[in-house]
Amino acid sequence: MEDNSVSWKVRAIRGATTASENSVAAIREVVTELMLAIESENSLDVNEIISVTFSVTRDLDAVFPAAIARQRPNWDTVPLLDVQQMYVESDLDFCIRCLIHFNTPDPNQPIHHIYQRGAKHLRPDWGFVKARVPTH
């Protein structure tokens, strides 16, 4: 007897970017750019998203990134959360990070984590330049 059941798995996509300033327009621009890149590079089906958490550095408070993401087509029912990133003196300024949990019927689906603008420096282990890590 053949097993035709689908084996779903929870996976996660990371992303980060930096805004040019603390303004609604600057934050909207980079969040929209990041979400578009994550969706297209991962063939992400919004119906498979479990939840998205955005974190922002303490210098960003003009608008919630989740409010921007919620305006994307079909994202109005996705559970979204905004939090403030833990403050570390050497962290990037105006940085927005996201963590997207989603279900997938393909447990081997390649994941493309998207790091844009100044955030490209955050993950040297994913092929980017050296991170800003304090030595003391």
Disulfide bonds with the S-S distance in Angstrom:
none
